[in-house]
Amino acid sequence: MDEAKQIVTAIKKGDIKPIYFLMGEEAYYIDKVSDFIEDNVLDEAEKGFNQMVLYGRDITIDDIVSNAKRYPMMAERQVVIVKEAQDLSRTIEKLAKYAANPQPTTVLVLNYKYKKLDKRKALYKAINKVGVVYESKKMYENQVADWIRRVLAGQKYDISPKAAQMLVEFLGTDLGKIDNELSKLKIVLPAGTQITPEHIEENIGISKDYNNFELRKAVGQRNVVKAHKIAKYFADNPKDNPMVVTVSLLFGFFSQLLHLHGMSDRNPRTVASALKVNPYFVNEYLDAARNYPMKKVSYVIGVLRDFDVKSKGVGANATPQGDLLKELLVKILG
């Protein structure tokens, strides 16, 4: 995130490189940097003759070089953007010759999503000398809620910890999807609003009471009635609440409890740092650790491993996902 900001800041200051190679697992920042270049390097009058968008599946490396070597018309520079450049992964090294001596009046942008250049090879080394190689790394799940908070803070919004966690558990680590949902919220909510679970439920459709976050909390509290109510809701809405996701999240939760049992220092800050959770949720983990001694936690982790396999259709004898979840909860809460 910081490196993407630095690239944008440098461009705003007029420090524009001849090649931008944007690669990596997180497509969100690749798109953000590429879109910024597409929207801002040339003015509207210059774009008609001097800006071109190509797609990797439709072109060759020779096509890229041919376009990049053109001279701009009535402008200081031209911009050539190659989207889905990862479709050229088998031949991408052929671009090394151009990268070693790029056209100074061309800004060549390559969006190389979900893949990376080999840093030992000529192309990476050549671009790194004259341009920018940016690797957009996938965020870990425990980082995404904080990312949501920081993005919203920059746009004069706030979000409650529970609301942020609901988004993460429903949408995962796909920043593009999360950003789309945040955009919907910003349309209906004025700047200065704190986004709450109620806002998430009303505008995005994620239940504030029946979700994996609330199930985890109910399990941690050993609240049998609430846990089974949520399980019934999941059984009635299986497409929105896949068993494999629920098992994965519970496995992560009990793995954190096992880690917590091994800690001698239970200071909330220390716990939050060690478990990589928001300090807001630390008491939830401390309460769960009291409800589940280490021996029980180890047992539950074993059970979750078995049900992870069953949730993927192995050895479950076509048992409905809802029934599997109910059986799982009986074993955990019993």
Protein Blocks (a to p, Z undefined) as FASTA:
>chain_A
ZZmmmmmmmmmnopacfbdcdedjblmlmmmmmmmmmmmmpcfklmmmmcccddfklmcf
klmmmmmmpccehiabdcdddehklmmmmmmmmmmmmmmmccfkbccddddehiacdfkb
mklmmmmmmmccdddddddfklmmmmmmmmmmmnopacdfklmmmmmmmnomalklmmmm
mmmmmmmpcghiacdfklmmmmnopafklcfklmmmmmmnopaklmmmmmmmmmmmmmlm
cfklmmmmmmmmmmmmmmmmmpmblcfklmmmmnopafklmmmmmmmmmmmcfklmmmmm
mmmmmmmmmmnopaklopafklmmmmmmmmmmZZ
